[in-house]
Structure formats: structure tokens, C-alpha cells
Amino acid sequence: MGTLWHGGTIYTMKRENETIEAVYTEEENIIMTGSKEELEKRYADRIKHVENLEGAVLYPGFTDSHLHMIGLGETMLTMDLSTCETAEEMQELIAIKAGRLEAGEWLIGEGWNENKFPDRKIFHRQELDQLVPDNPMILTRVCRHAALANTQALQKASITKETPDPPGGMIVKDNEGIPTGYLLDQAADTVKEVMPPVTKEYLEKHLRLQ
């Protein structure tokens, strides 16, 4: 016993943009495609259910190509620092993005690589605070094993002079033991854990970018 599908745009995926009028399936298998009249006659004694697509689109199946759709959407909304060839370029992008932030909104960036900079500069927390003083900020390095955070972000994560390094991570500190904002591995995750939780609106916003 099977189902006859019709009434919509049914793609075969055999050739580009090829469509058919109807398809007959049993369990998870496509038995035959063709016209609705043809399939009704041929499988009259086996059709248990007739599904009218009412103009919807039907595909024969999807192969998961392991696309990180949410991650892609996040990347499209996140400040891309991968193109920066100098520290000055990175600083300029941060300043521009900061000027567009709403109150309390996180500034999230990724992809920076100090090895591309002539001076190999790694920004200090105080420099980041001058660019983004009133919003929490985290900038993930291209390797994803390090990140830069400003004071607002460190405070939200309760990272202070007294905070010990977490297992599997390091809070880089200056000679006086004060965090510089440079966080390695699990230390960066400490900040990411205090970022706003994912909401339905967040997911929809990022998926619609695809």
C-alpha cells in the first residue's frame, strides 16, 4: 500500500529543473513517476492515500552535505576579520561595527590572524576598551583556539586578577597579574558561556540569511 503525490511542483533531480505531475511511493521508496491519471490506473489496487500538495514543492530526497546552516548565518552577521592584513585595518573594522551596536549588544568577530600583520600585534584589553567601551566584545582568532575580549566581556564572565586559569585554558595576564583580554582555549569559552542564550528569533534570523 502506498501514497500518490500530486498537485504541486515535483522535481525528479534526474536533470536540471525536470519536474513531473505525480509520483507514487511505498514506504520510503519511489515506485514510479508520471501523470496522475497514469499512476491512478496502474496502482489503483495499491494506492491507500492520495496527497494533494496544493502547490507546494516536493523533492525526492536530500543528502546531508553537512552544512552548518546556523554557523553560516552567524558568520554572515559576525564581523569578518580574516581579510585584515594590518592591525590598523582590524582596528578600523571594529570601530565601524561598534558604531552600529545597540545598547548591551555583543560585538562578535572572528578570523583575525596577527601573523598576517607586519608588527604581529595582538590587541590589549585597554585598546579594545577604547574602541568598544560600552558593549561586551569577543573576537575569535582564525584558529579558534584563542580570543580577545574587552573589559565588558571579562566582567560578564567574572574574569579578574584573582581568576585562575581554567582547565585546558589560559587567561593571559600582564606583569601585575591583570588580564590583558587575550584568552586561550577554554578561557575563551568562559566568556562565550555568558553570551545571551540562543532564541527562536536568533535561529530564524540566521537561517533566513542563507
Residue, then its C-alpha position, 0 to 999 in steps of 0.5 A: m500500500g502506498t501514497l500518490w503525490h500530486g498537485g504541486t511542483i515535483y522535481t525528479m533531480k534526474r536533470e536540471n529543473e525536470t519536474i513531473e505531475a505525480v509520483y507514487t511511493e511505498e514506504e520510503n521508496i519511489i515506485m514510479t513517476g508520471s501523470k496522475e491519471e497514469l499512476e491512478k490506473r496502474y496502482a489503483d489496487r495499491i494506492k491507500h492515500v492520495e496527497n494533494l500538495e496544493g502547490a507546494v514543492l516536493y523533492p525526492g530526497f536530500t543528502d546531508s552535505h553537512l552544512h552548518m546552516i546556523g554557523l553560516g548565518e552567524t558568520m554572515l552577521t559576525m564581523d569578518l576579520s580574516t581579510c585584515e592584513t594590518a592591525e590598523e585595518m582590524q582596528e578600523l573594522i571594529a570601530i565601524k561595527a561598534g558604531r552600529l551596536e545597540a545598547g548591551e549588544w555583543l560585538i562578535g568577530e572572528g578570523w583575525n590572524e596577527n601573523k598576517f600583520p607586519d608588527r604581529k600585534i595582538f590587541h590589549r584589553q585597554e585598546l579594545d576598551q577604547l574602541v568598544p567601551d560600552n558593549p561586551m566584545i569577543l573576537t575569535r582568532v582564525c584558529r579558534h583556539a584563542a580570543l580577545a575580549n574587552t573589559q565588558a566581556l571579562q566582567k560578564a564572565s567574572i574574569t579578574k586578577e584573582t581568576p585562575d586559569p581554567p582547565g585546558g585554558m589560559i587567561v593571559k595576564d600582564n606583569e601585575g597579574i591583570p588580564t590583558g583580554y587575550l584568552l586561550d582555549q577554554a578561557a575563551d569559552t568562559v566568556k562565550e558561556v555568558m553570551p545571551p542564550v540562543t532564541k527562536e528569533y536568533l535561529e530564524k534570523h540566521l537561517r533566513l540569511q542563507 
